[in-house]
Amino acid sequence: MGMHDNDHCINCAHAVAGPEQKFCPRCGQPTPVHRIDWHFLAHELEHSVLHMDRGILYSIRELMLRPGRLMRDYIDGRRGNHVKPLLLIMVTAAAVVLLSRLFAGGTVMDADAPAGMAQGLEPGAAALAARYVAASTAVAGWIDAHFAAFTLALLPIEAWVLRLVFGRYGRLNYPEWLVLTALLTVQVFVVWIVLIPFERWVPHTQMWVGLAGVAYAVYSLLQFFEGRPAWSTIWRALLGYGVFSVLSSVAVAMAIFVLMLVS
């Protein structure tokens, strides 16, 4: 059976009505299958990335302009035009890494400690400070090399914190908070992508990214929980992100401490 067979599904061999039947009724395989050529690649690019009514750019546009609406649509089941949140995270995380290589000296994360902090200290304190600098640099380097994995590892913690502080507010379960958290993380990455080219002129770029991310999250949750008291949504969101910031900082500090012990 050839690739362009119009009578049978190439995946399960089930009979199909012909070229007018776009999908196999048994397994859902697109029929007929088209050869991968330049036309096929251009079609895939248009419909999966550049299409104005669906795809990656559409989802990102809606997430930045009408975040509450997009999140409500996704939670309520209207997902046909939107890219899955985890795919958005992977794409935007890759863009952050790539742009950081081009514009930010090749690193995504700043080291926690200045390299010269050991200067002028007593020998014992200087040795301890040097170990801290080395461990901090190593942790930052690991995060740089595994940025997407690091982001995905933090998602369950962030979702758990938001689920805890919001409680029964909105009656969302933990998996739904995972989806919302993933979408809110994509927002942070989009802001980061915009600011990275200006990092050499704007000091403390990552701090501004963090603040903008929290502000966008509050704005998004206000839209998502429209009809609820605004102040209640704001203080819960700020508390949640404050707790998550502390927990993530503690996790990084513990990694640095462990490296100092074993080095």
C-alpha positions as CSV (number, residue, x, y, z in Angstrom):
1,M,0.0,0.0,0.0
2,G,1.6,3.3,-1.1
3,M,1.9,6.5,0.7
4,H,-0.8,8.2,-1.5
5,D,-3.3,5.3,-1.4
6,N,-6.7,6.9,-1.2
7,D,-8.6,3.7,-0.5
8,H,-7.0,2.5,2.8
9,C,-5.6,4.1,5.9
10,I,-1.8,3.8,5.8
11,N,-1.7,3.3,9.6
12,C,-4.3,0.6,10.2
13,A,-5.3,-0.5,6.7
14,H,-9.0,0.3,7.3
15,A,-11.0,1.2,4.2
16,V,-11.7,4.9,3.7
17,A,-14.1,6.6,1.4
18,G,-11.5,8.3,-0.7
19,P,-9.6,11.6,-0.8
20,E,-12.6,13.5,0.4
21,Q,-12.4,11.7,3.7
22,K,-9.8,13.6,5.7
23,F,-9.3,11.2,8.6
24,C,-9.5,7.5,9.1
25,P,-12.7,6.6,11.1
26,R,-10.9,3.9,13.0
27,C,-7.7,5.5,14.2
28,G,-7.9,9.1,13.2
29,Q,-4.9,9.0,10.9
30,P,-5.0,11.8,8.3
31,T,-5.9,10.4,4.8
32,P,-4.5,10.4,2.3
33,V,-0.9,10.9,3.6
34,H,1.0,13.5,1.7
35,R,4.7,13.2,1.0
36,I,7.0,15.5,3.0
37,D,8.1,18.2,0.6
38,W,8.4,22.0,0.6
39,H,4.7,22.5,0.2
40,F,4.0,20.1,3.1
41,L,6.5,22.0,5.4
42,A,5.1,25.4,4.5
43,H,1.6,24.1,5.2
44,E,2.7,22.8,8.6
45,L,4.5,26.0,9.5
46,E,1.4,28.1,8.6
47,H,-1.1,26.0,10.5
48,S,0.9,25.1,13.6
49,V,2.8,28.3,14.1
50,L,1.8,31.3,12.0
51,H,-2.0,30.7,11.7
52,M,-3.9,33.7,13.1
53,D,-6.8,31.6,14.3
54,R,-4.8,28.8,16.0
55,G,-1.3,27.7,16.7
56,I,1.6,28.9,18.8
57,L,1.6,32.6,17.9
58,Y,-2.2,32.7,18.3
59,S,-2.0,31.1,21.8
60,I,0.8,33.4,22.9
61,R,-1.1,36.5,21.5
62,E,-4.2,35.5,23.4
63,L,-2.3,34.7,26.5
64,M,-0.7,38.1,26.6
65,L,-3.7,40.2,25.5
66,R,-6.7,38.2,27.0
67,P,-5.1,35.8,29.5
68,G,-8.1,35.3,31.7
69,R,-10.3,34.4,28.7
70,L,-7.7,32.0,27.3
71,M,-7.3,30.3,30.7
72,R,-11.1,30.1,31.2
73,D,-11.5,28.6,27.7
74,Y,-8.9,26.0,28.4
75,I,-10.2,25.0,31.8
76,D,-13.8,24.8,30.4
77,G,-12.8,22.7,27.5
78,R,-12.6,25.1,24.6
79,R,-9.1,24.1,23.5
80,G,-9.4,23.4,19.8
81,N,-7.5,26.5,18.7
82,H,-4.9,26.5,21.4
83,V,-1.5,24.8,21.7
84,K,-1.0,22.6,24.8
85,P,0.6,24.6,27.7
86,L,3.6,22.2,28.1
87,L,4.5,22.7,24.4
88,L,4.3,26.5,24.9
89,I,6.6,26.2,27.8
90,M,9.2,24.2,25.9
91,V,9.1,26.5,22.9
92,T,9.3,29.7,24.9
93,A,12.0,28.2,27.2
94,A,14.0,27.3,24.1
95,A,13.6,30.9,22.9
96,V,14.8,32.3,26.2
97,V,17.9,30.0,26.1
98,L,18.7,30.9,22.5
99,L,18.3,34.7,23.0
100,S,20.4,34.5,26.1
101,R,23.2,32.9,24.1
102,L,23.0,35.7,21.6
103,F,22.4,38.8,23.8
104,A,23.2,37.9,27.4
105,G,26.7,36.6,27.4
106,G,25.6,33.0,26.9
107,T,23.9,32.4,30.3
108,V,20.3,32.3,31.3
109,M,20.7,32.6,35.0
110,D,23.0,35.0,36.9
111,A,25.4,33.5,39.5
112,D,24.2,34.2,43.0
113,A,27.6,35.4,44.2
114,P,30.1,37.9,42.9
115,A,33.4,36.2,42.0
116,G,35.4,38.7,44.1
117,M,33.6,38.3,47.3
118,A,36.4,36.3,48.8
119,Q,38.9,39.2,48.5
120,G,40.0,40.9,51.7
121,L,38.7,38.2,54.0
122,E,40.6,36.1,56.5
123,P,42.1,32.9,55.0
124,G,39.4,30.6,56.6
125,A,36.5,32.9,55.6
126,A,38.1,33.5,52.1
127,A,38.2,29.7,51.5
128,L,34.6,29.3,52.6
129,A,33.5,32.3,50.4
130,A,35.4,30.8,47.4
131,R,33.6,27.5,47.9
132,Y,30.3,29.3,48.0
133,V,31.2,31.2,44.7
134,A,32.2,27.9,43.0
135,A,29.0,26.1,44.2
136,S,26.8,29.0,43.2
137,T,28.3,29.2,39.8
138,A,28.0,25.4,39.4
139,V,24.3,25.5,40.3
140,A,23.6,28.4,37.9
141,G,25.5,26.5,35.2
142,W,23.3,23.4,35.8
143,I,20.2,25.5,35.5
144,D,21.5,27.1,32.3
145,A,22.1,23.6,30.8
146,H,18.8,22.2,31.9
147,F,16.6,25.3,31.9
148,A,13.4,23.6,30.5
149,A,13.8,20.7,33.0
150,F,14.3,23.1,35.9
151,T,11.2,25.0,34.9
152,L,9.1,21.8,34.7
153,A,10.4,20.7,38.0
154,L,9.2,23.9,39.7
155,L,5.8,23.8,38.1
156,P,4.3,21.2,40.6
157,I,5.5,23.3,43.5
158,E,4.1,26.5,42.1
159,A,0.8,24.9,41.3
160,W,0.6,23.4,44.8
161,V,1.3,26.7,46.5
162,L,-1.4,28.5,44.4
163,R,-3.8,25.7,45.0
164,L,-3.2,26.0,48.7
165,V,-3.6,29.8,49.0
166,F,-6.6,29.9,46.8
167,G,-8.2,26.9,48.5
168,R,-11.8,26.4,47.2
169,Y,-11.7,29.8,45.5
170,G,-12.9,29.0,42.0
171,R,-13.2,25.3,42.9
172,L,-10.2,24.3,40.8
173,N,-8.5,20.9,41.3
174,Y,-4.7,20.5,41.4
175,P,-4.4,19.3,37.7
176,E,-6.3,22.5,36.7
177,W,-3.9,24.6,38.7
178,L,-1.0,22.8,36.9
179,V,-2.4,24.0,33.6
180,L,-2.9,27.6,34.9
181,T,0.6,27.6,36.3
182,A,2.0,26.5,33.0
183,L,0.3,29.2,31.2
184,L,1.4,31.8,33.7
185,T,5.0,30.6,33.3
186,V,4.7,31.1,29.6
187,Q,3.8,34.7,30.2
188,V,7.0,35.2,32.2
189,F,9.0,33.7,29.4
190,V,7.4,35.9,26.8
191,V,8.3,39.0,28.9
192,W,11.8,37.6,29.3
193,I,12.1,37.1,25.6
194,V,11.2,40.8,25.0
195,L,13.7,42.1,27.6
196,I,16.7,39.9,26.8
197,P,17.9,42.0,23.9
198,F,18.1,45.0,26.2
199,E,19.9,43.2,29.1
200,R,23.2,45.0,28.5
201,W,21.5,48.4,28.9
202,V,18.9,47.5,31.6
203,P,20.4,46.4,34.9
204,H,18.9,43.6,36.9
205,T,16.9,42.3,34.0
206,Q,15.9,39.1,35.7
207,M,14.5,41.1,38.7
208,W,12.3,43.1,36.3
209,V,11.2,39.9,34.5
210,G,10.2,38.5,37.9
211,L,8.2,41.6,38.9
212,A,6.5,41.8,35.5
213,G,5.7,38.1,35.7
214,V,3.9,38.6,39.1
215,A,2.1,41.6,37.8
216,Y,0.9,39.8,34.7
217,A,-0.1,36.8,36.9
218,V,-2.3,39.1,39.1
219,Y,-3.8,40.7,36.0
220,S,-4.5,37.2,34.5
221,L,-6.1,35.8,37.6
222,L,-8.2,38.9,38.0
223,Q,-9.6,38.2,34.6
224,F,-9.9,34.5,35.2
225,F,-11.8,35.0,38.5
226,E,-13.9,37.8,37.1
227,G,-16.9,38.4,39.4
228,R,-15.0,37.5,42.5
229,P,-13.8,40.3,44.8
230,A,-10.7,41.8,43.2
231,W,-8.8,42.4,46.5
232,S,-9.3,38.8,47.5
233,T,-7.8,37.6,44.2
234,I,-4.9,40.1,44.5
235,W,-3.8,39.2,48.0
236,R,-4.1,35.4,47.3
237,A,-2.0,35.8,44.2
238,L,0.7,37.9,45.9
239,L,0.8,35.6,48.8
240,G,1.1,32.6,46.5
241,Y,4.0,34.0,44.5
242,G,5.7,35.3,47.7
243,V,5.7,31.8,49.2
244,F,6.8,30.2,45.9
245,S,9.6,32.7,45.6
246,V,10.8,31.7,49.1
247,L,10.5,28.0,48.4
248,S,12.4,28.1,45.0
249,S,15.1,30.3,46.6
250,V,15.4,27.7,49.4
251,A,15.7,24.9,46.9
252,V,18.5,26.7,45.1
253,A,20.3,27.5,48.4
254,M,20.0,23.9,49.5
255,A,21.6,22.8,46.2
256,I,24.5,25.2,46.8
257,F,24.9,24.0,50.4
258,V,25.1,20.4,49.3
259,L,27.7,21.2,46.7
260,M,29.7,23.0,49.3
261,L,29.6,20.0,51.6
262,V,30.7,17.5,48.9
263,S,33.3,19.8,47.2
